[in-house]
Amino acid sequence: MARYYFDTHNGTLVRDDVGIECDSFQAVRAQAAAGLADFARDIVPSAKWREMAVRVRDDQGRPVMQAILRLEITQP
């Protein structure tokens, strides 16, 4: 299994120095999506716009994927 690092960005970059071992790229995608879901739960309810990202690196530090969640709340 390969180790992947899931850096998070929500206005500030938080670098993952521990990583998670994943046995497939599908598992990497699932971890990134779960991370975004956790991020979304922590959004301040009064926020009208937010962009969150999980940037994934392999064990050589090379970027392998990025998952982005954009939230916009509007009123008529």
C-alpha positions in Angstrom: 0.0 0.0 0.0 1.1 3.5 -0.8 1.0 6.4 1.7 -0.8 9.6 0.6 -0.9 13.0 2.3 -4.0 15.0 2.4 -3.3 18.7 2.8 -6.3 20.9 3.6 -7.0 24.5 2.5 -9.7 26.7 3.9 -8.1 30.1 3.6 -5.0 28.6 5.4 -3.0 25.6 4.2 -2.7 22.8 6.7 0.0 20.3 5.6 -0.6 16.7 6.4 2.7 15.3 7.8 1.3 11.9 8.8 -0.5 10.6 5.7 -2.8 7.6 5.2 -2.0 4.3 3.5 -4.4 3.5 0.7 -4.6 0.4 -1.4 -6.2 2.0 -4.5 -6.8 5.4 -6.1 -10.5 4.9 -5.4 -9.6 4.8 -1.7 -7.6 8.0 -2.1 -10.6 9.7 -3.7 -12.9 8.4 -0.9 -10.6 9.8 1.8 -10.4 13.2 0.0 -14.2 13.3 -0.2 -14.6 12.3 3.4 -12.2 15.1 4.4 -14.3 17.6 2.5 -17.4 16.4 4.1 -15.8 16.9 7.6 -14.7 20.4 6.5 -18.2 21.3 5.4 -19.7 20.3 8.8 -17.4 22.9 10.4 -18.5 25.8 8.3 -19.7 28.8 10.3 -23.5 29.0 9.6 -23.3 32.7 8.8 -20.8 32.1 6.0 -22.2 33.2 2.7 -19.4 31.8 0.6 -16.6 29.4 1.2 -14.2 27.3 -0.8 -12.4 24.3 0.7 -9.9 22.0 -0.8 -8.1 18.8 -0.1 -4.8 18.4 -2.1 -3.4 15.0 -2.1 0.4 14.2 -2.5 2.1 10.8 -2.9 5.0 9.6 -0.7 7.4 11.4 -3.1 5.6 14.8 -2.5 4.1 14.8 -6.0 0.5 16.1 -6.3 -1.9 13.3 -7.4 -5.3 15.0 -7.1 -7.3 17.9 -5.7 -10.8 17.9 -4.5 -12.6 21.2 -4.1 -15.9 22.1 -2.5 -17.5 25.4 -3.1 -20.4 26.6 -1.0 -22.4 29.7 -1.8 -25.6 30.8 0.0 -27.7 33.4 -1.7 -31.1 35.0 -0.9 -33.5 36.4 -3.5 
